């Protein structure tokens, strides 16, 4: 299994969608840990409701403390050979083949990370409003490899907290060397290791994860979001507490061209 640390703030409804997508497309692949933070009692009710649903077995729920770095390091478990981070607005929209991920790492010791959000289909960088291009030097068995230091935008951005799988040994070493107070400063401060000696990124030919930037909860960076399908975290939370959930089966994943891409998220009454 891959140790998965998910960061969530005020988005129990969207987190539920991620957990449902894990259950559908990555069942028994991730050891799921959730570090969560609620800004007020209504958002906390959302998380308590989600915990009670028990969508996945053995989720490790960790309420974020005043020492976020300690929270993260305590969960970077060396008993797991591989680890990845994720955010609550990620969705696993296609089946994940864990065997191919592990095989890639085992066969090529120069792989720094295996990205679940990248692939040949990812031709647009949403955050920079620019084109992405991956030039793989290897393309076989539905896995591509490229030299990330020779690429730009998403294809050259190895240290992402959106489902990039690392060896636990590598990422643990880097996380321990930096200061950070939240997921945004964790990702930002990891970029000082842009000269990490391992040169290679790998991915499936077609991405399996997409991030849906339709609202914002961080107070550090004003990231691009919500230009097409904006829905506030307050509205999501209210609808979830009122008995509605996002309908994973009705989301249109037919044309995923970015690792960040706004999607319309339809609701249904929870059964």
N, C-alpha and C positions, 0 to 999 in steps of 0.2 A: 504493500500500500504506500501511497504518497501522502506525507504529512501536509495538510492543507490548513493554513491560517487565514480565516476570513475576517475582514474588518467591516464593521457596520456601525453607523450612527443614524438614529432617527428613521431607519428605513426597514422596519420589520416586514412590511408588505413586499418590498422588492427583494429582501433577503429570502423570504419564503419562496419567491419565484426561482431564485438561484438554487435553493435546496431541492425544490421539485425537479429542476433541470438536472441536478446531480443524480437524483434518484432514477430519473429516466435514462440519462445518457452516460453516466459514470458510476453506476452502482458498484459498491465494494472496491472502488479504486482509491478513494480518499479517506484518510483519517481526519475528520472534520472538527476543527476548533474555531470558535467564534468569539472574537473580542468585540464587545458591543458597548455603546454609550447612548444613553437617552437624555435629551435636553430637558425634558419635563415629564410629568407623571403620565400624560396621555401617550407619549412615545414609549414609556416604560411598560404601559399596559399592552402595547402592541407586541413587545418582546415576550412578555409573560404569556400572552395568547399563543405566540408562535412556539414557545417552549412546550406548552401543553399539547400542541398538535403532534409532536414527536414524528416529524416527517422522515427523519433518518435515525437509525439506532446509534446510541453512544456518542452523541454530539457533546463536545466539551465546551460548555458556555462559560465565558470569562467576562465578568463585568469590568470594564476598563477602569484602572486605578489612576492615581496621580502620577504613577511611574509607568508610562506606556512602554518604554524600552524594556523594563523588567518583565512586564506582561508578555511581550513578544519573545524575549529570550527564554523565558520559562517554558514556552511551548515548542520552541525549536528543538525537537526531540531527536537526539542522536541515535535512538533505537530505529529510526526510519532513515533509510539511505538517501531518500529524495524528499524534497520539500518545495512547497510553493505558497505564495500569498494569493489573496483574491480580495475583491471589494464587492459590496452587497448589490451593486448594479451590474454585475457580470451575469451572463447566462451561458450555460453549456448547451449549445443548440444542435450538436451532432454527436454521434457516438465517439467515445474516447477509447483508443486501443492502448491500454497500459503496456502491453507486451512490446509494442513498437517503440515506446518511449524508453523503456529500460534497455532494450536491445541497442538503441542508438548510443546511449551512454556507455554501455559495456564495450561496444565495438570501437568507439572513438573517444579516447581520453581527453581530446582537445575540445570537446563540446562543453561550452560554458552553461548553456541553458537550452531547454526544449520548450518552445513557445506554443501554447495552445491557441493563442489569439491571432497568430500569423499563418499565412499560406499564400499560394499563388493567386487566390481570389482577392487578397487584401491589396488593393491598388490605390486606395485613398487614405491619406493621413488626416483624420478629422480635426485633430487638435491644431494642426498647422495649416489646414485648408490647402493641402498640396497633394501631389501624386506620390505614391509609394512604388518602389520597384525592388524586387528581390532577384538577384542574379545567382542562382544556385550553382555550385560546382559539382554537386551530386544530387541526383534525383532518381531514387529507386525505392521499390517496395512501399510506395505511398508516403515516403519521407524525403524532405529536401534539406540540404545543408548549405550554408553560405558563411562568408567571412563578415561578421557584423561590423568590424571596424572600418570596412571599405564601403559601408552602406550609410544611408541617411534616413532621417525621420524614424518611423516605427521599426523598419528593418535593421537599423543601426542602434536601436535602443534595447539593450539586453537586460538591464536591471529594472524591469517593470514589476509592479506588485499585482498585475492582472494575469494570473495563471501562466507565469514563466516558471518552469520546473528546474530546480538546481539540485546539485548534490547538497545534502544537508551540511556536509563538511565545509563546502565553499561558502554558502550563503551565511552560515553561522559565523564564520570567521569575519566576514565583511560587516555584518550587522553589529557585532560586538565592538567594532572599531569606530563607529560613528555615534553622534548624538542625534536624537530625534524625539519629538513629543507627540506625534500623530502619524497616520499613514502617509500623508502628503510629504512631511519632512523626512520620513523614512525613505521614501522613493527618491526625493530630491537629493538627499545627502549621500545616498548610495552611488550617485553619479560621479563621485570623486574617484571611483575605481574604474573609470572608462579605459584605463590601460591594463586591465586585468589580462594576464598572459594567455588565458585560453581564448582562442580566436574564433571559435565556431558557434553559430546558433543553428538549431534544427527545428523543424516543424513538420506537421502533416501537410500534404499537398494542399488540402483544403482546411481552413481554420475550423476549430470546433467550439471556440468561445468568442462571444461578442459582448462588448460593454455598451450599455444604453445610457448615454449622458443626457438625461432629460430633466434633471434637477441637480442641485448642488448642496452639500452639507459642510464642506470644509470652509474654514475661515482664514486660510492661508493664501490660496491661489484662486483667482477668478477664472477658472477654466471655462472654455467654451462649452455651452450646454443649453438645452431647451429651446432651440431655434425653430423646430418643427412640431414636436410633440410634448411640450412642457407640461408637467404635472407636479405640483408642489408636494413636498414630503408630508405636509399637513393633510392634503386631500387623500393621498395614498393611505395614510394611517387611519383617517376617519372611516374610509370605505372598508378597510380591513376590520376595524373594530365593529363595524356595522354588519359584518357577515359576508363581505365580498372578498374575492381573491383575483389576482391576475390569471387569465386563462392561457396557460402555456401553449395549449394545442391550437389556439387561434392566432398566435403571433406569426407574422409572415417573415420567415427566414430565407425566402427564395432568392434573395439577391444581396447577400452579405459581401460588401466590398471594403469594409474597414474593420479594424479591431475596436474602434469606437464608432458607433452608428446609431443614430436615433431611430427608435422603432415605436410604432403605435402599440400600446399595451392594453388589450381589451380586458374587461372584467366579467366575472360570472359570480353567481351566488355559490358560496361554499357548500358542498354537499354534506 
